[in-house]
Amino acid sequence: MFNQKEIIKKGNLRKKSIFIISLFLIVFYTIASANAHILIIGDSIGDLPNERQETIAIYEKLISDGYPVILLIGDNATSENIIKGMYGADAIIYIGHGSDLSYYQNDGGISKAPYAIPTSDNIGIWTNHDLLSEGLNIWGMKYKGIFIPPFKKGASVIFIHTCFATGWVQDTYVANPDETLYKFNIPYVNSGANVYSTGFYQVYDEGFFDGVLGQELANGGEKSLTFEEANKLANPEDQFDSSNSKEYNEMVYYTSQNGGSLFIGNKDSYVLPPASDCSEYDRDAANSWYDAGKPTNDPIYDESIRISSENSLENLFNYFYNAINGLFKNFIDNLLNI
């Protein structure tokens, strides 16, 4: 199986009691109703209790501000549920692990694609060049095809504590950050999204907010902050340098001085739309699109974001090559440590 990485930075989040029945009711209601246009995914493999609390706090704030929300947490965060929840979303907030094929050993060395958002069913949502892939088509791993992220053009995609998203993995920074940032994020960027990633906490209990997302949440649901505005209000350590862009393979991006935060997209776009602008989730259309194999000619896609997948044989070779290298590296490391 692919490696499940630990989160990269910890905040001082005060522990508070969460009753199991309350959590059950929150998850049950949001999954059953499925009438949302902001998708929140948290603790997708069930081993990050602090991040689960943070996910619920963000959910509760959005609900109180009038946003319709889909919450996928723990066991409910399957690949199918996540991908269907992406359909037509105005924003996606992911809080949790990022993974690879065990190539990177948390040693400050080079990391290699593909990267994944782990899912509770162990399928994963993987990068596949300029697309996403539900599972991988190698060595008998579950595989359900490639797809373009089906959210609205200009949507916000926000990663929090996600390894590889900013170049950090646990407590090390990869040796090839430009390549890593590009290959982790390009499927979302190419679909027209504005991507923001950070290892810092965005929302705390007791109503204290920080970070770009936190500033938007503190602002409330009737008004919206742009990424530029929210960034200026954030803790200085969490601010990306909006005046100093970098470029890799024609992807322009902004990072914080310590590499802990990343932004790719239009800085004048809203972090979240006003709650009144969030439209109803079309569950039937999402199911039809998914059941039809996630076709790229679906009406959800704008013409400008229909991306042709690269040669499938080339993809298969690249992933097979990376898998072999990762497994061989692990074998040698384990041998030397005996």
N, C-alpha and C positions, 0 to 999 in steps of 0.2 A: 504494500500500500504506500501511497505517497506520504511524505513527512508532514505531520501537523506541527507547525511552528508556534512558539509562545509569543505573546504580545510583546511589543518593543519597549514601551514605557509605561510606568505606573504613576497614577496620580494619587492624591490623598483623599480618597473617597470614603466618607464615613459610612460604616456598615449600618444598615437598618434592617429591621425585620420585614420579611416578605412572606406572607402567609400563602401556602400552597394553593388553597382554594381561590384566593384572589388572582394569583397568576394563571390558574386554570381558566377562570372566567374571562380574563383578558384575552388569552390566546384563543379560547373557544369562540368568543364573540367576533374577534377580528377575522379568523379564518372562515367561520361559517357565513358571515355577512359578505366578506370579500367585495366591498363596495368602495374601494379607496383609490386615490391617485398619488399618495405618497407611500412608498414601500419601505419598511424598516426591517432589517434582518439582523439578529443579534445572537451571539453565543451558539452558532450553528451546529457545533458538535458537543455542546453541553458540558464544557469544562472551564468556563470563565464566569464565575459568579459575580464578580464586580462589573464585568461588561454586561451581564444580564440585567443588573440593577440599572446601569446607565441606559440601556436600551429601553427599559420600562419607563424611566424618567423622561426620556425624549418622547416616547409614545404618549404619555400622560399630558405632557406640555402641549403637544400638537393637537391632541383631542380637545383640551381645554380652550385652545385658540380657534377651534372650529374646523380643523382640517379633517377630512376623511382619510383614514389610515389603514393599511394592511400591516399587521405585525406578524412576522414569522420568527419564532424563537425556539431554540432547542430542537426537539424532535420534529416540529412542524416545518423547519427550514430544509426541506428536501429540494433537490434540484428542480423538480417539476413545479413545485409551489413557488419557488423563487422566480423562475423564468416566466411563469404565467403572471406573477405579480408585477413583473417588469412591463407588461403589455400596456402601453399608453401612459406610463407613470410620469408625473411631473417631477418627481425627485426620488432618489434611492439612497438610503442611508444604511451602510453596512458596518457593523461593529464586531470585530473578531479577527480570527486567524487569516493569514495568507499562507499558501503552500506552494511547493514545487515538487519535482520528482526525486527529492532527496539528493540532488546534486550539491547544493550548498550545505556546508557543514558548520555554519556559524563560526567561521574562522577568519572572516575578513577577506576571503578570496573572491573569485569570480562566481557569479550566479548565472544560471541558465534557464531559459524558458523551456517548457511552458510553466506558467504560474496558475494558481487556482484559488477560487473561493471555496473552501471545504463545505460540504453539505452533510446533513445528518444521515443521509442514505449512502454515504461514501462514494457517491458518483462524482461530485465536484463540478464546478463551472470553470472551465479552463480557457486560457488564452490560446488562440489558434491563428497565429499571424495577425491579420487585421480583423478577425472575427472571434466569437466565443464558441466554445464547444461544450456540450453537455456530456461529460465523461470523455475518455480518450480511446482512440481506436488502436490500442496496442495491448498485446499480451493478455487478451481475454478480459480487460477491464470493461465495465459497463460503458456503452457508448450509444448516444441518442442523437448524434448529428451536430453540425455547426450551424450558427445562426448570427444574425445581426441583432444586437440588443434592441428590443422593440419598444423603447420608451419614446416619449415625445422629443422631437428635435429641440435642442436647447435645454433639456432636462439637466438637473444637478445630480451628479453621482459623487457621493461622499464616503470615503473609506476612513475608519477610525481604528487605530491600533493594528492595522493590517500589514503584516510582514511583506516585504518586497514592494509595496505600493509607493513608498518614499525612498526605498533603498536600504532601510534599516531592517535587520532581522534579529530579534531578541536584542542583545546589547552590542551587535557589530554592524558596521556599515559595509556594504558590498564593495568590491574593488572596481566594479564596472557599473557605477550608478546610472550613467546616461542610458546605457543599453537596457538595464533592468527597468528603469522608469518607463522607457519607451515600450518595451515588450509587455509589461504588465498593464499599461493604461491605454495603449493604442486602439483596442477594440471598442472601448467606450468613447474615446475621442473621435474616432472615425464615424460613429453613429450620431454625431452632432452634440454630444453632451459636454457640459462644463464639469471637469473633474477636480475635486479637492480631496487631499489625503493628509492625514496627520496622525502622529503617535500620541498626541496629548488628549486628555479628557476634554470633552466638549460641554458636558452638563453634569452638575453635581447635585446632590440632594440639598435640601434647605434653600433652594431657589437661587443658587449661585451659578452663573453661566460664564463660560470663557471659550476662547477659540472662535473661529469663523462661524461655525454652526451655532455655537452657544450664544453668540451675539445676536444672531438672527432670531433664535428662540426667545431671548430676552426682549426682543423688539415687539413680539406679539404677532398675531395672525393677520391683522388688518393692513399693516404696512410691511414693506419688504426692503431689506438692505441689499445693496449690490455686494459682490465679493470684495470689491475695493473698499467700500465703506465698512463692512464687517471686519475686514482685515486690519484696518487702522484702529479699531476699537479693541482688538484682541490683545492678550498678553504679548509683550514684545517677543518672548521666546517662541511664540506660536505664529508669529507673522511671517508670511512669505515676502520676499523682497520684490515688490511690484514694479520697481524701477529698473530692475536688472534681469532681463530675460536671458534664457539659454535656449539652445536649439540642438536637437539631435534628429537626424533623418526627417527634417522639415517639421518636426513637432516642437513648437515653442512652449516653454514652461518656465515657471517661477518657483524658487525654493527658498526656505528660510536659511539663515546662516549656518545652522547646524544640520541642515538636511532633514529636519524633523517634520516639515510641512511642505506641501507641493500644491501648485495650482496650474491647471492647463485649461485654457478657454478664454472667454470674453469676460474681462474683469468688471464690465458694466452690467453683466447679467445678474439677475436676482439669485441669492442663495436659495430661497424658496419663494414661490409665487404667493400672492395673497391667498388666504384660505378661500375667499369667494371665487377665485379663478380656477380652483381645482374641480375638475369635472368628474362625473360618475364613472366608475370602473365598469367596463363592458366585459363581464365575465364570459358571456357566450362567445363573443368575438375572440377573446383570449384562448378559450378552450378550442375553438375551431382552428385558430392559427397553430396552436401547439400540436393538436391531433393531426393536422395536415403536414406535419414535418417542419414547421417554422419557415414557411416559404417567404422569400425576399420580395415577392410581388404583392404582399399583403398591403391593404390600404393604410395600415399604420405607418408605413415608411414613406418618407419624403424622397422624391427622385434623387436629390443630391446626396443621400446617404445610402443608396443601394450599392454595395461594395461587392465586387466579384471575388470569390474565394480563390486562393492560389491552388496550384496543381495538387490534387489530393495525394498522389504518389510521393510528391516532394514532402508534403506534411508528414506522411507516414514515416518516411525515411528519417526526417529530422527528429521526430519524437522517439523513434526506435533507437536512433543514435544517442540521444540524450539519456534515455532510460538505461542503455548499456553502460554508458560512461558513469552515470550515477551509481548504479549497482556495483560496478567494478571499483569505483573509488571507495564505496562503503566497505567492500570486501577487503581491500588493501588496508584501510584504516583499522578495521577490526582485527585483521591479522597482525598488524604491528603492535596493537594494544594488548594482545594475548600475553 
